[in-house]
Amino acid sequence: MIYPPSSAPAGDWLGDAAAVALLTFDLDAEAPVLAAGEHYAADLSAMSHQAYGPRVGVPRILDLLGAYGLKATFFVPGVTAERWPRTVERVLAAGHEVALHGYSHRPLPDMSRDEQARDLERCLGALADLGVEPEGYRAPYWRLTRETLYLLPTCGILYDSSLMDDDRPYRLHLGGEQIAELPVHWSLDDWEQYAFLPEPDIGERIENPRDVARLWTEELDAMRKTNSLCVLTCHPFLSGRPSRLRAIEDFVQFAGECTDVRFSTASELAKLVL
């Protein structure tokens, strides 16, 4: 069996809403570039491109969220937690959720089961050093494996947000344990819109933020008809730049004008699903 058994949510995750929106941020910083090749550590331009996220993007995103009274979920690689502990602490101090995003940001399918287990353990340790007991997980590049998926409930993880086979949450049954799945999709990810570095495996395009905002708001608008979960996924090194931050604000304003859309953090929603 490729996919583990699944079932519908146990609780009323929609409530009175027609759709639920999650604001999630993958605080990758330099992790994906270093995972692509250690030689990037000597490339100050590439490293500075990624450092923009924790250095500039995160503070701006926190200001935006604070202005609208919203709480978000930040998925943090262990490498980022070790390189930028003050940034993670600032996210926590603002009352946002911090969840797992692997340790090294290496694609899980390229790793053995033992390597995946060590990667998960190292990420747990890096976040524990900052006082975080994470309740959620997101696979690097959304490339989840059965090996890591079945490890999650043994670590006290309540939910995953990496799979794409639905646009509503559901439960995954994993050897006597269960976790919530909060599905994602590339159309709601800024990586596909803005990522550009001179390496094909890292990214090679830049879209107009106005078009991106329209893409996201139209998706949310359609999801109000299908009673769906809208998981917006942004990276501070990409969407922390001024015009791109405005695209997030446009999305937030549109959602706020829809009286039938409810915002949530990932962990809050997962507990309703379970």
Secondary structure by P-SEA (a helix, b strand, c coil): ccccccccccccccccccbbbbbccccccaaaaaaacccccccaaaaaaaacccccaaaaaaaaaaaabbbbbbbbcaaaaaacaaaaaaaaaabbbbbbccccccccccccaaaaaaaaaaaaaaaaaacccccccccccccccaaaaaaccccccccccccccccbbbbbbcccbbbbbbccccccccccccccccccccccccccaaaaaaaaaaaaaaaaaabbbbbbbbbccccccaaaaaaaaaaaaaaaacccbbbbcaaaaaaaac
